[in-house]
Amino acid sequence: MARRRRQKRQIVLWILSLIIVMSMICSFIVSLRPSQPRDTATSTPTRFAPPWTVSPTRAEPTLTATPSLEPARAPATSAPPTKQP
């Protein structure tokens, strides 16, 4: 009787092992296949300004001197022009 139980248990373990191995083989084969190109149904996003942003306005000239971000220009000389960054 004990031998029969042991045999049944061993058969069940073999079947489970085969199922697991087959599953792993199928997963490996699927992972090797090249991926299919995706057909996107959505359109490309358009660029727009969100409604909460402020639209750019022209700055009013001020009477006070403000520092400039541009470098100061050298006085005009008779030297040929050079490339400036």
C-alpha positions in Angstrom: 0.0 0.0 0.0 2.8 2.4 0.9 4.5 1.8 -2.4 1.3 2.7 -4.3 1.0 6.1 -2.5 4.6 6.8 -3.2 4.2 6.0 -6.8 1.1 8.2 -7.2 2.9 11.1 -5.5 5.9 10.6 -7.7 3.7 10.6 -10.8 2.0 13.8 -9.7 5.3 15.5 -9.1 6.5 14.5 -12.6 3.4 15.9 -14.2 3.8 19.2 -12.3 7.4 19.3 -13.3 6.6 18.8 -16.9 3.9 21.5 -16.8 6.4 23.9 -15.3 9.1 23.1 -17.8 6.7 23.4 -20.8 5.5 26.8 -19.4 9.1 28.0 -19.2 9.9 26.8 -22.7 6.8 28.5 -24.2 7.7 31.8 -22.3 11.2 31.7 -23.7 10.0 31.1 -27.3 7.5 34.0 -27.0 10.2 36.3 -25.6 12.5 35.6 -28.6 9.9 36.6 -31.2 10.3 40.1 -32.6 7.8 42.6 -31.3 5.0 43.7 -33.6 4.9 47.4 -34.6 2.2 49.1 -32.7 -0.5 50.9 -34.6 -1.4 53.9 -32.6 -5.0 55.1 -33.0 -4.3 58.4 -31.2 -3.1 61.4 -33.0 0.1 63.2 -32.2 -0.4 65.9 -29.6 -0.7 69.4 -30.8 1.2 72.2 -29.1 -1.0 74.7 -27.4 -0.8 77.1 -24.5 -2.7 75.9 -21.5 -5.5 78.3 -20.6 -3.9 79.2 -17.2 -0.7 80.6 -18.8 -0.4 84.3 -19.4 0.1 85.4 -23.0 3.3 87.4 -23.6 2.8 91.1 -23.7 5.0 93.8 -24.8 6.9 95.5 -22.0 6.4 99.2 -21.6 9.7 101.2 -21.8 10.8 102.5 -18.4 12.5 105.7 -17.6 15.1 104.2 -15.3 18.2 102.5 -16.5 18.1 98.7 -16.3 21.1 96.5 -16.5 21.5 94.9 -19.9 22.3 91.2 -20.4 24.2 92.0 -23.6 27.9 92.7 -23.3 29.0 96.3 -23.8 30.1 97.1 -27.3 33.6 98.3 -28.0 34.0 101.7 -29.6 34.1 101.6 -33.4 37.7 101.3 -34.8 39.1 100.8 -38.2 40.0 97.2 -37.4 38.2 94.5 -39.4 35.1 93.0 -37.8 35.7 89.9 -35.6 33.3 87.0 -34.8 31.4 87.7 -31.6 29.7 84.9 -29.6 
